[in-house]
Amino acid sequence: MIKFLQFIMIRAVMSIVTLLIVSFIVFSMMELVPGNCAERYIAFKNTQGQNITIEDIQAEERRLGLDKPYLIRAFTWMGNVFFQGKFGDSCILIVILSSCSTDRHLFCRFQEPDRQ
């Protein structure tokens, strides 16, 4: 019985380590995409006829925390996901992603809410 519990504990620790490594890899791959979330949101707003300035982009980067170093953003995001269940905000819709994960909030994928 002790061997079985030891096996289960080792597997549980290995799965947590695997999740952390995969999360870091995915976060790193998203950093390789040209542009950042703020630029994509501003480009989306620009296609709707709004005039966008450099100050708007910089303000959006500060709001999203993109002005912080990469490793701080990566570990903050992983901590929020694993310890608080917060996946962050959608780039275009500016909604909290964890609110979209339940069936009663499916409408958030189809509407742009007011900016906070």
C-alpha positions in Angstrom: 0.0 0.0 0.0 2.9 2.4 0.8 4.4 1.7 -2.7 1.1 2.6 -4.3 0.7 5.9 -2.4 4.3 6.7 -3.2 3.6 6.0 -6.9 0.5 8.3 -6.8 2.4 11.1 -5.1 5.2 10.9 -7.6 2.7 11.0 -10.5 0.9 14.0 -8.9 4.1 16.0 -8.5 5.2 15.1 -12.1 1.9 16.2 -13.5 2.1 19.6 -11.7 5.7 20.1 -13.0 4.5 19.1 -16.5 1.7 21.6 -16.4 4.1 24.4 -15.3 6.6 23.6 -18.0 3.8 23.4 -20.7 2.3 26.7 -19.4 5.7 28.4 -19.6 6.3 27.1 -23.2 2.9 28.3 -24.4 3.4 31.7 -22.7 6.8 31.9 -24.4 5.4 31.0 -27.8 2.8 33.7 -27.5 5.6 36.1 -27.0 7.0 35.1 -30.3 3.9 36.3 -32.2 4.5 39.6 -33.9 3.0 42.5 -32.0 1.5 42.4 -28.6 -2.0 42.3 -27.2 -2.2 46.1 -26.9 -1.3 46.5 -30.6 -3.9 44.0 -31.6 -6.6 45.7 -29.6 -5.6 49.1 -31.0 -5.6 47.7 -34.5 -9.0 46.3 -33.9 -10.3 49.7 -32.7 -8.6 51.3 -35.7 -10.5 49.1 -38.1 -13.7 50.5 -36.5 -12.8 54.0 -37.5 -11.2 55.3 -34.3 -8.1 57.4 -34.5 -5.3 55.8 -32.4 -2.1 57.5 -31.2 1.1 56.2 -29.8 0.0 57.3 -26.3 -3.1 55.0 -26.7 -0.9 52.1 -27.4 1.4 52.8 -24.5 -1.6 53.3 -22.1 -3.0 49.9 -23.2 0.4 48.3 -22.7 0.5 49.6 -19.1 -3.1 48.5 -18.5 -2.3 45.0 -19.6 1.1 44.9 -17.8 3.1 44.5 -21.0 5.5 47.2 -19.8 6.9 44.7 -17.2 9.8 42.2 -18.0 8.9 38.9 -19.7 9.8 36.6 -16.7 7.7 38.7 -14.3 4.7 38.6 -16.6 5.2 34.8 -17.2 5.4 33.9 -13.5 2.6 36.3 -12.5 0.3 34.8 -15.2 1.2 31.2 -14.1 0.6 32.1 -10.5 -2.8 33.7 -11.3 -3.8 30.6 -13.3 -2.8 28.0 -10.8 -3.5 29.7 -7.5 -6.4 32.0 -8.3 -8.0 30.5 -11.5 -7.6 33.8 -13.4 -6.6 33.4 -17.0 -6.3 37.1 -17.7 -8.2 39.3 -20.2 -9.1 38.7 -23.9 -7.0 40.8 -26.2 -9.8 42.0 -28.4 -12.9 41.8 -26.3 -11.3 43.0 -23.1 -13.3 40.5 -21.0 -12.0 38.4 -18.1 -11.5 34.9 -19.7 -12.5 33.0 -16.6 -16.0 34.5 -16.9 -16.2 33.0 -20.4 -15.5 29.5 -19.2 -19.0 29.0 -17.7 -22.1 28.2 -19.9 -24.0 31.3 -18.6 -21.3 33.6 -19.9 -21.0 32.4 -23.5 -22.4 35.7 -24.7 -19.0 37.3 -23.9 -17.5 35.7 -26.9 -19.8 37.5 -29.2 -20.1 41.0 -27.7 -17.6 43.7 -26.9 -18.2 44.9 -23.4 -17.6 48.5 -22.2 -14.0 49.2 -21.4 -13.3 49.5 -17.7 
